Amino acid sequence: MRVMGLDYGSKTVGVAVSDPLGLTAQGIETIWRKDENKLRKTCARIEELIREYEVESIVLGLPRHMNNDVGDRAEKSLEFGEMLRRRTGLEVIMWDERLTTAEAERTLIESNVRREDRKKYIDKIAAVFILQGYLDSKYHEAAISKDRL
């Protein structure tokens, strides 16, 4: 069962997919667009990747504010998630992505990626963190359920 993780931004979408067992997340690519509202090619590319990797569900980052409020960016993510749900017919799970971009930035700095090159990778790395957080939660949920038996 492969799961796709997405970090939806105003001009980019970072993409990650899980391994077939749903244990680890790998960054695939960053989809770029010139205009925030031009999503046709972005959605088409996501659909291609869904077919290529045989994805069964999507985890989409939800950028809540630190006080848990849903702002403009989160509203746009919710709308994008609904569009993906309609277009693909797949379940779209909204996942709290607070601090994933900061964590991705820190990872790139620690990996000695040059400042001007970080922009190329940050959204893909953030998608990995979003998806891995979801996969880890499912693993821990299953472990807790098993312990209760």
C-alpha positions in Angstrom: 0.0 0.0 0.0 1.7 3.2 -1.2 0.8 6.5 0.2 1.7 9.9 -1.3 2.7 12.9 0.8 2.2 16.4 -0.5 3.5 19.8 0.7 1.2 22.3 -1.1 2.6 25.8 -1.5 1.7 28.9 -3.4 4.1 28.1 -6.3 5.2 24.5 -5.6 4.1 21.1 -4.5 6.6 18.9 -2.8 6.0 15.2 -3.5 7.0 12.1 -1.5 5.8 8.5 -1.7 6.0 5.6 0.8 7.7 2.3 0.2 5.2 -0.5 -0.7 5.0 -1.6 3.0 4.1 1.9 4.1 7.0 2.2 6.5 9.3 4.9 5.0 8.9 8.1 2.9 11.1 9.0 0.0 11.1 12.4 -1.8 10.2 12.2 -5.4 10.1 15.7 -6.9 9.0 19.3 -6.6 6.3 20.4 -9.0 6.7 24.1 -9.9 4.0 26.4 -11.4 4.2 30.1 -12.4 0.8 31.2 -11.0 -0.7 30.1 -7.7 -4.1 29.5 -9.2 -2.9 27.5 -12.3 -3.3 24.0 -11.0 -4.3 22.0 -14.2 -0.7 20.9 -15.0 0.1 20.4 -11.3 -2.9 18.0 -10.8 -2.1 16.2 -14.1 1.4 15.5 -12.8 0.2 14.3 -9.4 -2.2 12.0 -11.2 0.7 10.6 -13.3 2.7 9.9 -10.2 -0.3 8.3 -8.5 -0.5 5.8 -11.5 3.3 5.3 -11.7 3.6 4.5 -8.0 0.2 2.8 -7.5 -0.7 5.2 -4.8 -3.8 4.3 -2.7 -4.2 7.4 -0.5 -2.8 10.9 -0.2 -1.5 12.8 2.9 -1.7 16.5 2.3 0.0 18.9 4.7 -2.3 21.3 6.6 -0.3 24.5 7.6 -2.1 25.5 10.8 -0.9 28.5 12.8 1.0 27.7 16.0 -2.2 28.5 18.0 -4.0 25.9 15.9 -6.0 28.4 13.9 -6.7 27.7 10.3 -5.5 30.7 8.2 -5.6 31.5 4.5 -2.8 29.1 3.5 -4.6 26.2 5.3 -7.9 27.1 3.6 -6.2 26.9 0.3 -4.7 23.5 1.3 -8.2 22.3 2.3 -9.6 23.4 -1.1 -6.7 21.7 -2.9 -7.3 18.5 -0.9 -11.0 18.5 -2.0 -10.0 19.0 -5.6 -7.6 16.1 -5.4 -10.3 13.9 -3.8 -12.7 14.7 -6.6 -10.1 14.3 -9.4 -8.5 11.1 -8.2 -11.2 9.4 -6.2 -8.6 8.7 -3.5 -8.8 9.4 0.2 -7.0 12.7 1.1 -5.8 12.8 4.7 -5.1 16.3 6.0 -2.0 16.2 8.2 -0.7 18.9 10.5 2.5 20.2 8.9 3.6 22.8 11.4 7.3 23.3 11.5 8.0 20.8 8.7 9.5 23.5 6.4 11.7 24.7 9.3 12.8 21.1 9.9 13.5 20.6 6.2 15.5 23.8 6.1 17.5 22.6 9.1 18.1 19.2 7.5 19.4 20.9 4.3 21.7 23.2 6.3 23.1 20.2 8.3 23.6 18.4 4.9 25.7 21.4 3.8 23.4 22.3 0.9 24.2 25.7 -0.4 21.6 28.5 0.4 20.8 29.1 -3.3 20.2 25.3 -3.8 17.9 24.8 -0.8 14.9 26.3 -2.6 15.1 23.4 -5.1 14.7 20.7 -2.4 12.9 22.2 0.6 9.3 21.4 -0.5 10.2 17.8 -1.4 12.0 17.3 2.0 9.0 18.9 3.7 6.7 16.4 1.9 8.9 13.6 3.2 8.5 14.9 6.8 4.7 15.2 6.4 4.4 11.7 5.0 6.8 10.1 7.5 4.9 11.7 10.4 1.7 10.1 9.1 3.3 6.7 8.5 4.9 6.7 12.0 1.5 7.6 13.6 -0.1 4.7 11.8 2.7 2.3 12.9 2.3 3.5 16.5 -1.4 3.2 16.3 -1.1 -0.4 15.1 1.4 -1.2 17.9 -0.9 0.2 20.6 -3.8 -1.8 19.2 -1.7 -4.9 19.2 -0.7 -4.4 22.8 -4.3 -4.1 23.9 -5.1 -7.6 22.6 
